[in-house]
Amino acid sequence: AFKNDVESRGAKFYMVYLPLKADLRPLSRGRRLPYAALLERLEEFVCIIHPEKEMLKETVPSIFNTAHYSAAGNRIVARVIAEFIVQQRDTL
């Protein structure tokens, strides 16, 4: 319903996958997430922005303050979203 509401107003709908600290551990070891199939299924319907590849370039403690993203983690997410938006603009 949210996606339909956004698109009915002429806008594009995107989701951002925000990995938990526990998600980065298996990803850093080359493993799939337990819910990878769900993300793949969602991507059949929705464009999902993925910051986890950039997050894996940093150390996990620098990305999180306890369970929440640190300033460094938030910068990564913001940069990935901004780069995605610029790429979308350049394809128009």
C-alpha angles and dihedrals in degrees: 000000000000092000092048091049092052094046093045087063092055096257130123119247121221133171126209119215107219107193121213121230088256090054094059095058097066091038091054088055093050094254127136122248116253088243097041090118090056092052090048091051092049090052089063087069107022135038107240122200111218119204095168095095090058091043091055089062089067131059113267095235091057091054098051139053099199104304096342130075117266122225087270092052092048091049090055092050092046093048093049092049092047092049090049092051092049090050090050091050091050092054094057 
